[in-house]
Amino acid sequence: MWRSLFLALGVSSAILGAEALAIEKAVLKQPESAPANSAVKEINPPEWAPWSLMAGGAVVILYSFTIPRRVNT
């Protein structure tokens, strides 16, 4: 169970880092029930975020392969 959890976290982090590398900014859509004059939310990832997320994800993926498949308790 732990192995699959760490593998999923590592893959998710690496994918998020690749997405942050590909985009300049993300504009979040407002729900239709929100007032018309509400502020639009923009997410601007810092320059260090894509590389850090991809590197951290790669380390976690490699770590997940070192966890034993089954631990006898």
mmCIF file of the N, C-alpha and C atoms, coordinates in Angstrom:
data_MODEL
# 
_entry.id   MODEL 
# 
loop_
_atom_site.group_PDB 
_atom_site.id 
_atom_site.type_symbol 
_atom_site.label_atom_id 
_atom_site.label_alt_id 
_atom_site.label_comp_id 
_atom_site.label_asym_id 
_atom_site.label_entity_id 
_atom_site.label_seq_id 
_atom_site.pdbx_PDB_ins_code 
_atom_site.Cartn_x 
_atom_site.Cartn_y 
_atom_site.Cartn_z 
_atom_site.occupancy 
_atom_site.B_iso_or_equiv 
_atom_site.pdbx_formal_charge 
_atom_site.auth_seq_id 
_atom_site.auth_comp_id 
_atom_site.auth_asym_id 
_atom_site.auth_atom_id 
_atom_site.pdbx_PDB_model_num 
ATOM 1   N N  . MET A 1 1  ? 0.817   -1.191 0.000   1.00 0.00 ? 1  MET A N  1 
ATOM 2   C CA . MET A 1 1  ? 0.000   0.000  0.000   1.00 0.00 ? 1  MET A CA 1 
ATOM 3   C C  . MET A 1 1  ? 0.862   1.257  0.000   1.00 0.00 ? 1  MET A C  1 
ATOM 4   N N  . TRP A 1 2  ? 1.920   1.261  0.825   1.00 0.00 ? 2  TRP A N  1 
ATOM 5   C CA . TRP A 1 2  ? 2.770   2.451  0.886   1.00 0.00 ? 2  TRP A CA 1 
ATOM 6   C C  . TRP A 1 2  ? 3.479   2.689  -0.443  1.00 0.00 ? 2  TRP A C  1 
ATOM 7   N N  . ARG A 1 3  ? 3.845   1.590  -1.086  1.00 0.00 ? 3  ARG A N  1 
ATOM 8   C CA . ARG A 1 3  ? 4.557   1.719  -2.356  1.00 0.00 ? 3  ARG A CA 1 
ATOM 9   C C  . ARG A 1 3  ? 3.691   2.423  -3.393  1.00 0.00 ? 3  ARG A C  1 
ATOM 10  N N  . SER A 1 4  ? 2.449   2.017  -3.507  1.00 0.00 ? 4  SER A N  1 
ATOM 11  C CA . SER A 1 4  ? 1.559   2.630  -4.494  1.00 0.00 ? 4  SER A CA 1 
ATOM 12  C C  . SER A 1 4  ? 1.224   4.075  -4.133  1.00 0.00 ? 4  SER A C  1 
ATOM 13  N N  . LEU A 1 5  ? 1.135   4.371  -2.828  1.00 0.00 ? 5  LEU A N  1 
ATOM 14  C CA . LEU A 1 5  ? 0.873   5.750  -2.405  1.00 0.00 ? 5  LEU A CA 1 
ATOM 15  C C  . LEU A 1 5  ? 2.017   6.669  -2.812  1.00 0.00 ? 5  LEU A C  1 
ATOM 16  N N  . PHE A 1 6  ? 3.258   6.265  -2.522  1.00 0.00 ? 6  PHE A N  1 
ATOM 17  C CA . PHE A 1 6  ? 4.402   7.092  -2.885  1.00 0.00 ? 6  PHE A CA 1 
ATOM 18  C C  . PHE A 1 6  ? 4.571   7.190  -4.401  1.00 0.00 ? 6  PHE A C  1 
ATOM 19  N N  . LEU A 1 7  ? 4.285   6.123  -5.109  1.00 0.00 ? 7  LEU A N  1 
ATOM 20  C CA . LEU A 1 7  ? 4.364   6.169  -6.564  1.00 0.00 ? 7  LEU A CA 1 
ATOM 21  C C  . LEU A 1 7  ? 3.347   7.163  -7.124  1.00 0.00 ? 7  LEU A C  1 
ATOM 22  N N  . ALA A 1 8  ? 2.127   7.142  -6.608  1.00 0.00 ? 8  ALA A N  1 
ATOM 23  C CA . ALA A 1 8  ? 1.093   8.077  -7.069  1.00 0.00 ? 8  ALA A CA 1 
ATOM 24  C C  . ALA A 1 8  ? 1.468   9.517  -6.740  1.00 0.00 ? 8  ALA A C  1 
ATOM 25  N N  . LEU A 1 9  ? 2.003   9.760  -5.549  1.00 0.00 ? 9  LEU A N  1 
ATOM 26  C CA . LEU A 1 9  ? 2.415   11.123 -5.181  1.00 0.00 ? 9  LEU A CA 1 
ATOM 27  C C  . LEU A 1 9  ? 3.561   11.609 -6.067  1.00 0.00 ? 9  LEU A C  1 
ATOM 28  N N  . GLY A 1 10 ? 4.511   10.739 -6.364  1.00 0.00 ? 10 GLY A N  1 
ATOM 29  C CA . GLY A 1 10 ? 5.636   11.121 -7.212  1.00 0.00 ? 10 GLY A CA 1 
ATOM 30  C C  . GLY A 1 10 ? 5.216   11.419 -8.640  1.00 0.00 ? 10 GLY A C  1 
ATOM 31  N N  . VAL A 1 11 ? 4.345   10.586 -9.196  1.00 0.00 ? 11 VAL A N  1 
ATOM 32  C CA . VAL A 1 11 ? 3.869   10.807 -10.565 1.00 0.00 ? 11 VAL A CA 1 
ATOM 33  C C  . VAL A 1 11 ? 3.040   12.080 -10.636 1.00 0.00 ? 11 VAL A C  1 
ATOM 34  N N  . SER A 1 12 ? 2.192   12.306 -9.631  1.00 0.00 ? 12 SER A N  1 
ATOM 35  C CA . SER A 1 12 ? 1.378   13.529 -9.615  1.00 0.00 ? 12 SER A CA 1 
ATOM 36  C C  . SER A 1 12 ? 2.245   14.776 -9.532  1.00 0.00 ? 12 SER A C  1 
ATOM 37  N N  . SER A 1 13 ? 3.266   14.721 -8.701  1.00 0.00 ? 13 SER A N  1 
ATOM 38  C CA . SER A 1 13 ? 4.171   15.862 -8.561  1.00 0.00 ? 13 SER A CA 1 
ATOM 39  C C  . SER A 1 13 ? 4.936   16.122 -9.857  1.00 0.00 ? 13 SER A C  1 
ATOM 40  N N  . ALA A 1 14 ? 5.402   15.078 -10.503 1.00 0.00 ? 14 ALA A N  1 
ATOM 41  C CA . ALA A 1 14 ? 6.135   15.239 -11.759 1.00 0.00 ? 14 ALA A CA 1 
ATOM 42  C C  . ALA A 1 14 ? 5.231   15.800 -12.859 1.00 0.00 ? 14 ALA A C  1 
ATOM 43  N N  . ILE A 1 15 ? 3.991   15.339 -12.921 1.00 0.00 ? 15 ILE A N  1 
ATOM 44  C CA . ILE A 1 15 ? 3.054   15.850 -13.931 1.00 0.00 ? 15 ILE A CA 1 
ATOM 45  C C  . ILE A 1 15 ? 2.720   17.309 -13.660 1.00 0.00 ? 15 ILE A C  1 
ATOM 46  N N  . LEU A 1 16 ? 2.511   17.656 -12.388 1.00 0.00 ? 16 LEU A N  1 
ATOM 47  C CA . LEU A 1 16 ? 2.235   19.056 -12.038 1.00 0.00 ? 16 LEU A CA 1 
ATOM 48  C C  . LEU A 1 16 ? 3.416   19.952 -12.398 1.00 0.00 ? 16 LEU A C  1 
ATOM 49  N N  . GLY A 1 17 ? 4.631   19.463 -12.192 1.00 0.00 ? 17 GLY A N  1 
ATOM 50  C CA . GLY A 1 17 ? 5.818   20.223 -12.574 1.00 0.00 ? 17 GLY A CA 1 
ATOM 51  C C  . GLY A 1 17 ? 5.920   20.410 -14.079 1.00 0.00 ? 17 GLY A C  1 
ATOM 52  N N  . ALA A 1 18 ? 5.594   19.374 -14.848 1.00 0.00 ? 18 ALA A N  1 
ATOM 53  C CA . ALA A 1 18 ? 5.618   19.492 -16.309 1.00 0.00 ? 18 ALA A CA 1 
ATOM 54  C C  . ALA A 1 18 ? 4.555   20.470 -16.803 1.00 0.00 ? 18 ALA A C  1 
ATOM 55  N N  . GLU A 1 19 ? 3.391   20.463 -16.159 1.00 0.00 ? 19 GLU A N  1 
ATOM 56  C CA . GLU A 1 19 ? 2.351   21.425 -16.529 1.00 0.00 ? 19 GLU A CA 1 
ATOM 57  C C  . GLU A 1 19 ? 2.785   22.851 -16.204 1.00 0.00 ? 19 GLU A C  1 
ATOM 58  N N  . ALA A 1 20 ? 3.421   23.040 -15.050 1.00 0.00 ? 20 ALA A N  1 
ATOM 59  C CA . ALA A 1 20 ? 3.888   24.378 -14.673 1.00 0.00 ? 20 ALA A CA 1 
ATOM 60  C C  . ALA A 1 20 ? 4.991   24.867 -15.609 1.00 0.00 ? 20 ALA A C  1 
ATOM 61  N N  . LEU A 1 21 ? 5.745   23.933 -16.185 1.00 0.00 ? 21 LEU A N  1 
ATOM 62  C CA . LEU A 1 21 ? 6.787   24.303 -17.138 1.00 0.00 ? 21 LEU A CA 1 
ATOM 63  C C  . LEU A 1 21 ? 6.179   24.755 -18.460 1.00 0.00 ? 21 LEU A C  1 
ATOM 64  N N  . ALA A 1 22 ? 5.028   24.180 -18.806 1.00 0.00 ? 22 ALA A N  1 
ATOM 65  C CA . ALA A 1 22 ? 4.420   24.457 -20.104 1.00 0.00 ? 22 ALA A CA 1 
ATOM 66  C C  . ALA A 1 22 ? 3.561   25.722 -20.117 1.00 0.00 ? 22 ALA A C  1 
ATOM 67  N N  . ILE A 1 23 ? 3.076   26.157 -18.959 1.00 0.00 ? 23 ILE A N  1 
ATOM 68  C CA . ILE A 1 23 ? 2.179   27.312 -18.944 1.00 0.00 ? 23 ILE A CA 1 
ATOM 69  C C  . ILE A 1 23 ? 2.881   28.538 -18.371 1.00 0.00 ? 23 ILE A C  1 
ATOM 70  N N  . GLU A 1 24 ? 2.387   29.705 -18.754 1.00 0.00 ? 24 GLU A N  1 
ATOM 71  C CA . GLU A 1 24 ? 2.901   30.956 -18.200 1.00 0.00 ? 24 GLU A CA 1 
ATOM 72  C C  . GLU A 1 24 ? 2.057   31.402 -17.017 1.00 0.00 ? 24 GLU A C  1 
ATOM 73  N N  . LYS A 1 25 ? 0.728   31.236 -17.147 1.00 0.00 ? 25 LYS A N  1 
ATOM 74  C CA . LYS A 1 25 ? -0.180  31.533 -16.047 1.00 0.00 ? 25 LYS A CA 1 
ATOM 75  C C  . LYS A 1 25 ? -1.466  30.754 -16.265 1.00 0.00 ? 25 LYS A C  1 
ATOM 76  N N  . ALA A 1 26 ? -2.181  30.529 -15.175 1.00 0.00 ? 26 ALA A N  1 
ATOM 77  C CA . ALA A 1 26 ? -3.465  29.832 -15.233 1.00 0.00 ? 26 ALA A CA 1 
ATOM 78  C C  . ALA A 1 26 ? -4.541  30.771 -14.704 1.00 0.00 ? 26 ALA A C  1 
ATOM 79  N N  . VAL A 1 27 ? -5.629  30.916 -15.446 1.00 0.00 ? 27 VAL A N  1 
ATOM 80  C CA . VAL A 1 27 ? -6.747  31.755 -15.032 1.00 0.00 ? 27 VAL A CA 1 
ATOM 81  C C  . VAL A 1 27 ? -7.878  30.823 -14.618 1.00 0.00 ? 27 VAL A C  1 
ATOM 82  N N  . LEU A 1 28 ? -8.319  30.957 -13.364 1.00 0.00 ? 28 LEU A N  1 
ATOM 83  C CA . LEU A 1 28 ? -9.370  30.096 -12.839 1.00 0.00 ? 28 LEU A CA 1 
ATOM 84  C C  . LEU A 1 28 ? -10.737 30.650 -13.191 1.00 0.00 ? 28 LEU A C  1 
ATOM 85  N N  . LYS A 1 29 ? -11.607 29.776 -13.632 1.00 0.00 ? 29 LYS A N  1 
ATOM 86  C CA . LYS A 1 29 ? -12.958 30.159 -14.019 1.00 0.00 ? 29 LYS A CA 1 
ATOM 87  C C  . LYS A 1 29 ? -13.800 30.419 -12.773 1.00 0.00 ? 29 LYS A C  1 
ATOM 88  N N  . GLN A 1 30 ? -14.590 31.482 -12.808 1.00 0.00 ? 30 GLN A N  1 
ATOM 89  C CA . GLN A 1 30 ? -15.482 31.813 -11.703 1.00 0.00 ? 30 GLN A CA 1 
ATOM 90  C C  . GLN A 1 30 ? -16.779 31.029 -11.842 1.00 0.00 ? 30 GLN A C  1 
ATOM 91  N N  . PRO A 1 31 ? -17.361 30.590 -10.738 1.00 0.00 ? 31 PRO A N  1 
ATOM 92  C CA . PRO A 1 31 ? -18.660 29.923 -10.839 1.00 0.00 ? 31 PRO A CA 1 
ATOM 93  C C  . PRO A 1 31 ? -19.740 30.905 -11.283 1.00 0.00 ? 31 PRO A C  1 
ATOM 94  N N  . GLU A 1 32 ? -20.772 30.381 -11.911 1.00 0.00 ? 32 GLU A N  1 
ATOM 95  C CA . GLU A 1 32 ? -21.828 31.250 -12.441 1.00 0.00 ? 32 GLU A CA 1 
ATOM 96  C C  . GLU A 1 32 ? -22.581 31.969 -11.332 1.00 0.00 ? 32 GLU A C  1 
ATOM 97  N N  . SER A 1 33 ? -22.570 31.426 -10.119 1.00 0.00 ? 33 SER A N  1 
ATOM 98  C CA . SER A 1 33 ? -23.288 32.059 -9.021  1.00 0.00 ? 33 SER A CA 1 
ATOM 99  C C  . SER A 1 33 ? -22.503 33.215 -8.405  1.00 0.00 ? 33 SER A C  1 
ATOM 100 N N  . ALA A 1 34 ? -21.229 33.392 -8.814  1.00 0.00 ? 34 ALA A N  1 
ATOM 101 C CA . ALA A 1 34 ? -20.408 34.471 -8.259  1.00 0.00 ? 34 ALA A CA 1 
ATOM 102 C C  . ALA A 1 34 ? -20.854 35.815 -8.835  1.00 0.00 ? 34 ALA A C  1 
ATOM 103 N N  . PRO A 1 35 ? -20.689 36.888 -8.065  1.00 0.00 ? 35 PRO A N  1 
ATOM 104 C CA . PRO A 1 35 ? -21.038 38.213 -8.599  1.00 0.00 ? 35 PRO A CA 1 
ATOM 105 C C  . PRO A 1 35 ? -20.188 38.573 -9.812  1.00 0.00 ? 35 PRO A C  1 
ATOM 106 N N  . ALA A 1 36 ? -20.737 39.387 -10.677 1.00 0.00 ? 36 ALA A N  1 
ATOM 107 C CA . ALA A 1 36 ? -20.049 39.727 -11.931 1.00 0.00 ? 36 ALA A CA 1 
ATOM 108 C C  . ALA A 1 36 ? -18.780 40.539 -11.687 1.00 0.00 ? 36 ALA A C  1 
ATOM 109 N N  . ASN A 1 37 ? -18.720 41.283 -10.604 1.00 0.00 ? 37 ASN A N  1 
ATOM 110 C CA . ASN A 1 37 ? -17.552 42.137 -10.369 1.00 0.00 ? 37 ASN A CA 1 
ATOM 111 C C  . ASN A 1 37 ? -16.495 41.446 -9.494  1.00 0.00 ? 37 ASN A C  1 
ATOM 112 N N  . SER A 1 38 ? -16.598 40.142 -9.289  1.00 0.00 ? 38 SER A N  1 
ATOM 113 C CA . SER A 1 38 ? -15.601 39.449 -8.472  1.00 0.00 ? 38 SER A CA 1 
ATOM 114 C C  . SER A 1 38 ? -14.273 39.360 -9.223  1.00 0.00 ? 38 SER A C  1 
ATOM 115 N N  . ALA A 1 39 ? -13.213 39.315 -8.459  1.00 0.00 ? 39 ALA A N  1 
ATOM 116 C CA . ALA A 1 39 ? -11.874 39.302 -9.053  1.00 0.00 ? 39 ALA A CA 1 
ATOM 117 C C  . ALA A 1 39 ? -11.577 37.949 -9.692  1.00 0.00 ? 39 ALA A C  1 
ATOM 118 N N  . VAL A 1 40 ? -10.890 37.982 -10.811 1.00 0.00 ? 40 VAL A N  1 
ATOM 119 C CA . VAL A 1 40 ? -10.465 36.762 -11.500 1.00 0.00 ? 40 VAL A CA 1 
ATOM 120 C C  . VAL A 1 40 ? -9.193  36.269 -10.819 1.00 0.00 ? 40 VAL A C  1 
ATOM 121 N N  . LYS A 1 41 ? -9.128  34.979 -10.543 1.00 0.00 ? 41 LYS A N  1 
ATOM 122 C CA . LYS A 1 41 ? -7.950  34.414 -9.890  1.00 0.00 ? 41 LYS A CA 1 
ATOM 123 C C  . LYS A 1 41 ? -6.971  33.918 -10.939 1.00 0.00 ? 41 LYS A C  1 
ATOM 124 N N  . GLU A 1 42 ? -5.739  34.389 -10.838 1.00 0.00 ? 42 GLU A N  1 
ATOM 125 C CA . GLU A 1 42 ? -4.663  33.959 -11.724 1.00 0.00 ? 42 GLU A CA 1 
ATOM 126 C C  . GLU A 1 42 ? -3.575  33.304 -10.894 1.00 0.00 ? 42 GLU A C  1 
ATOM 127 N N  . ILE A 1 43 ? -3.040  32.223 -11.396 1.00 0.00 ? 43 ILE A N  1 
ATOM 128 C CA . ILE A 1 43 ? -1.930  31.538 -10.740 1.00 0.00 ? 43 ILE A CA 1 
ATOM 129 C C  . ILE A 1 43 ? -0.717  31.651 -11.648 1.00 0.00 ? 43 ILE A C  1 
ATOM 130 N N  . ASN A 1 44 ? 0.325   32.295 -11.135 1.00 0.00 ? 44 ASN A N  1 
ATOM 131 C CA . ASN A 1 44 ? 1.585   32.436 -11.857 1.00 0.00 ? 44 ASN A CA 1 
ATOM 132 C C  . ASN A 1 44 ? 2.641   31.604 -11.132 1.00 0.00 ? 44 ASN A C  1 
ATOM 133 N N  . PRO A 1 45 ? 3.010   30.439 -11.681 1.00 0.00 ? 45 PRO A N  1 
ATOM 134 C CA . PRO A 1 45 ? 4.004   29.620 -10.979 1.00 0.00 ? 45 PRO A CA 1 
ATOM 135 C C  . PRO A 1 45 ? 5.375   30.294 -11.019 1.00 0.00 ? 45 PRO A C  1 
ATOM 136 N N  . PRO A 1 46 ? 6.095   30.299 -9.896  1.00 0.00 ? 46 PRO A N  1 
ATOM 137 C CA . PRO A 1 46 ? 7.443   30.879 -9.897  1.00 0.00 ? 46 PRO A CA 1 
ATOM 138 C C  . PRO A 1 46 ? 8.388   30.061 -10.784 1.00 0.00 ? 46 PRO A C  1 
ATOM 139 N N  . GLU A 1 47 ? 9.511   30.651 -11.133 1.00 0.00 ? 47 GLU A N  1 
ATOM 140 C CA . GLU A 1 47 ? 10.436  29.987 -12.060 1.00 0.00 ? 47 GLU A CA 1 
ATOM 141 C C  . GLU A 1 47 ? 11.018  28.701 -11.493 1.00 0.00 ? 47 GLU A C  1 
ATOM 142 N N  . TRP A 1 48 ? 11.155  28.601 -10.185 1.00 0.00 ? 48 TRP A N  1 
ATOM 143 C CA . TRP A 1 48 ? 11.759  27.423 -9.580  1.00 0.00 ? 48 TRP A CA 1 
ATOM 144 C C  . TRP A 1 48 ? 10.765  26.266 -9.432  1.00 0.00 ? 48 TRP A C  1 
ATOM 145 N N  . ALA A 1 49 ? 9.489   26.517 -9.502  1.00 0.00 ? 49 ALA A N  1 
ATOM 146 C CA . ALA A 1 49 ? 8.482   25.499 -9.209  1.00 0.00 ? 49 ALA A CA 1 
ATOM 147 C C  . ALA A 1 49 ? 8.496   24.304 -10.168 1.00 0.00 ? 49 ALA A C  1 
ATOM 148 N N  . PRO A 1 50 ? 8.541   24.504 -11.496 1.00 0.00 ? 50 PRO A N  1 
ATOM 149 C CA . PRO A 1 50 ? 8.495   23.319 -12.376 1.00 0.00 ? 50 PRO A CA 1 
ATOM 150 C C  . PRO A 1 50 ? 9.644   22.353 -12.152 1.00 0.00 ? 50 PRO A C  1 
ATOM 151 N N  . TRP A 1 51 ? 10.848  22.885 -12.051 1.00 0.00 ? 51 TRP A N  1 
ATOM 152 C CA . TRP A 1 51 ? 12.013  22.010 -11.912 1.00 0.00 ? 51 TRP A CA 1 
ATOM 153 C C  . TRP A 1 51 ? 12.033  21.339 -10.548 1.00 0.00 ? 51 TRP A C  1 
ATOM 154 N N  . SER A 1 52 ? 11.624  22.050 -9.520  1.00 0.00 ? 52 SER A N  1 
ATOM 155 C CA . SER A 1 52 ? 11.593  21.462 -8.182  1.00 0.00 ? 52 SER A CA 1 
ATOM 156 C C  . SER A 1 52 ? 10.537  20.361 -8.083  1.00 0.00 ? 52 SER A C  1 
ATOM 157 N N  . LEU A 1 53 ? 9.373   20.597 -8.666  1.00 0.00 ? 53 LEU A N  1 
ATOM 158 C CA . LEU A 1 53 ? 8.320   19.583 -8.630  1.00 0.00 ? 53 LEU A CA 1 
ATOM 159 C C  . LEU A 1 53 ? 8.710   18.338 -9.430  1.00 0.00 ? 53 LEU A C  1 
ATOM 160 N N  . MET A 1 54 ? 9.302   18.535 -10.594 1.00 0.00 ? 54 MET A N  1 
ATOM 161 C CA . MET A 1 54 ? 9.706   17.380 -11.396 1.00 0.00 ? 54 MET A CA 1 
ATOM 162 C C  . MET A 1 54 ? 10.844  16.607 -10.727 1.00 0.00 ? 54 MET A C  1 
ATOM 163 N N  . ALA A 1 55 ? 11.820  17.320 -10.148 1.00 0.00 ? 55 ALA A N  1 
ATOM 164 C CA . ALA A 1 55 ? 12.924  16.637 -9.477  1.00 0.00 ? 55 ALA A CA 1 
ATOM 165 C C  . ALA A 1 55 ? 12.442  15.920 -8.226  1.00 0.00 ? 55 ALA A C  1 
ATOM 166 N N  . GLY A 1 56 ? 11.617  16.581 -7.441  1.00 0.00 ? 56 GLY A N  1 
ATOM 167 C CA . GLY A 1 56 ? 11.072  15.934 -6.244  1.00 0.00 ? 56 GLY A CA 1 
ATOM 168 C C  . GLY A 1 56 ? 10.215  14.733 -6.598  1.00 0.00 ? 56 GLY A C  1 
ATOM 169 N N  . GLY A 1 57 ? 9.420   14.852 -7.648  1.00 0.00 ? 57 GLY A N  1 
ATOM 170 C CA . GLY A 1 57 ? 8.608   13.721 -8.093  1.00 0.00 ? 57 GLY A CA 1 
ATOM 171 C C  . GLY A 1 57 ? 9.467   12.555 -8.538  1.00 0.00 ? 57 GLY A C  1 
ATOM 172 N N  . ALA A 1 58 ? 10.558  12.838 -9.243  1.00 0.00 ? 58 ALA A N  1 
ATOM 173 C CA . ALA A 1 58 ? 11.453  11.768 -9.692  1.00 0.00 ? 58 ALA A CA 1 
ATOM 174 C C  . ALA A 1 58 ? 12.098  11.061 -8.501  1.00 0.00 ? 58 ALA A C  1 
ATOM 175 N N  . VAL A 1 59 ? 12.488  11.824 -7.483  1.00 0.00 ? 59 VAL A N  1 
ATOM 176 C CA . VAL A 1 59 ? 13.098  11.219 -6.294  1.00 0.00 ? 59 VAL A CA 1 
ATOM 177 C C  . VAL A 1 59 ? 12.086  10.335 -5.567  1.00 0.00 ? 59 VAL A C  1 
ATOM 178 N N  . VAL A 1 60 ? 10.851  10.807 -5.444  1.00 0.00 ? 60 VAL A N  1 
ATOM 179 C CA . VAL A 1 60 ? 9.816   10.018 -4.761  1.00 0.00 ? 60 VAL A CA 1 
ATOM 180 C C  . VAL A 1 60 ? 9.476   8.760  -5.566  1.00 0.00 ? 60 VAL A C  1 
ATOM 181 N N  . ILE A 1 61 ? 9.463   8.866  -6.889  1.00 0.00 ? 61 ILE A N  1 
ATOM 182 C CA . ILE A 1 61 ? 9.207   7.682  -7.728  1.00 0.00 ? 61 ILE A CA 1 
ATOM 183 C C  . ILE A 1 61 ? 10.321  6.653  -7.525  1.00 0.00 ? 61 ILE A C  1 
ATOM 184 N N  . LEU A 1 62 ? 11.570  7.100  -7.546  1.00 0.00 ? 62 LEU A N  1 
ATOM 185 C CA . LEU A 1 62 ? 12.679  6.180  -7.321  1.00 0.00 ? 62 LEU A CA 1 
ATOM 186 C C  . LEU A 1 62 ? 12.624  5.573  -5.923  1.00 0.00 ? 62 LEU A C  1 
ATOM 187 N N  . TYR A 1 63 ? 12.225  6.371  -4.934  1.00 0.00 ? 63 TYR A N  1 
ATOM 188 C CA . TYR A 1 63 ? 12.087  5.855  -3.571  1.00 0.00 ? 63 TYR A CA 1 
ATOM 189 C C  . TYR A 1 63 ? 10.992  4.794  -3.496  1.00 0.00 ? 63 TYR A C  1 
ATOM 190 N N  . SER A 1 64 ? 9.918   5.005  -4.236  1.00 0.00 ? 64 SER A N  1 
ATOM 191 C CA . SER A 1 64 ? 8.812   4.039  -4.171  1.00 0.00 ? 64 SER A CA 1 
ATOM 192 C C  . SER A 1 64 ? 9.228   2.674  -4.690  1.00 0.00 ? 64 SER A C  1 
ATOM 193 N N  . PHE A 1 65 ? 10.203  2.625  -5.595  1.00 0.00 ? 65 PHE A N  1 
ATOM 194 C CA . PHE A 1 65 ? 10.667  1.333  -6.103  1.00 0.00 ? 65 PHE A CA 1 
ATOM 195 C C  . PHE A 1 65 ? 11.576  0.610  -5.116  1.00 0.00 ? 65 PHE A C  1 
ATOM 196 N N  . THR A 1 66 ? 12.122  1.319  -4.122  1.00 0.00 ? 66 THR A N  1 
ATOM 197 C CA . THR A 1 66 ? 12.973  0.674  -3.125  1.00 0.00 ? 66 THR A CA 1 
ATOM 198 C C  . THR A 1 66 ? 12.178  0.123  -1.957  1.00 0.00 ? 66 THR A C  1 
ATOM 199 N N  . ILE A 1 67 ? 10.911  0.498  -1.815  1.00 0.00 ? 67 ILE A N  1 
ATOM 200 C CA . ILE A 1 67 ? 10.068  -0.028 -0.741  1.00 0.00 ? 67 ILE A CA 1 
ATOM 201 C C  . ILE A 1 67 ? 9.724   -1.471 -1.083  1.00 0.00 ? 67 ILE A C  1 
ATOM 202 N N  . PRO A 1 68 ? 9.846   -2.384 -0.132  1.00 0.00 ? 68 PRO A N  1 
ATOM 203 C CA . PRO A 1 68 ? 9.514   -3.787 -0.423  1.00 0.00 ? 68 PRO A CA 1 
ATOM 204 C C  . PRO A 1 68 ? 8.056   -3.928 -0.822  1.00 0.00 ? 68 PRO A C  1 
ATOM 205 N N  . ARG A 1 69 ? 7.797   -4.899 -1.700  1.00 0.00 ? 69 ARG A N  1 
ATOM 206 C CA . ARG A 1 69 ? 6.415   -5.109 -2.164  1.00 0.00 ? 69 ARG A CA 1 
ATOM 207 C C  . ARG A 1 69 ? 5.494   -5.515 -1.030  1.00 0.00 ? 69 ARG A C  1 
ATOM 208 N N  . ARG A 1 70 ? 5.942   -6.379 -0.150  1.00 0.00 ? 70 ARG A N  1 
ATOM 209 C CA . ARG A 1 70 ? 5.095   -6.845 0.939   1.00 0.00 ? 70 ARG A CA 1 
ATOM 210 C C  . ARG A 1 70 ? 5.961   -7.024 2.182   1.00 0.00 ? 70 ARG A C  1 
ATOM 211 N N  . VAL A 1 71 ? 5.481   -6.482 3.270   1.00 0.00 ? 71 VAL A N  1 
ATOM 212 C CA . VAL A 1 71 ? 6.197   -6.603 4.530   1.00 0.00 ? 71 VAL A CA 1 
ATOM 213 C C  . VAL A 1 71 ? 5.475   -7.644 5.372   1.00 0.00 ? 71 VAL A C  1 
ATOM 214 N N  . ASN A 1 72 ? 6.189   -8.644 5.821   1.00 0.00 ? 72 ASN A N  1 
ATOM 215 C CA . ASN A 1 72 ? 5.583   -9.680 6.669   1.00 0.00 ? 72 ASN A CA 1 
ATOM 216 C C  . ASN A 1 72 ? 5.512   -9.164 8.098   1.00 0.00 ? 72 ASN A C  1 
ATOM 217 N N  . THR A 1 73 ? 4.319   -9.133 8.647   1.00 0.00 ? 73 THR A N  1 
ATOM 218 C CA . THR A 1 73 ? 4.159   -8.664 10.024  1.00 0.00 ? 73 THR A CA 1 
ATOM 219 C C  . THR A 1 73 ? 3.715   -9.773 10.933  1.00 0.00 ? 73 THR A C  1 
# 
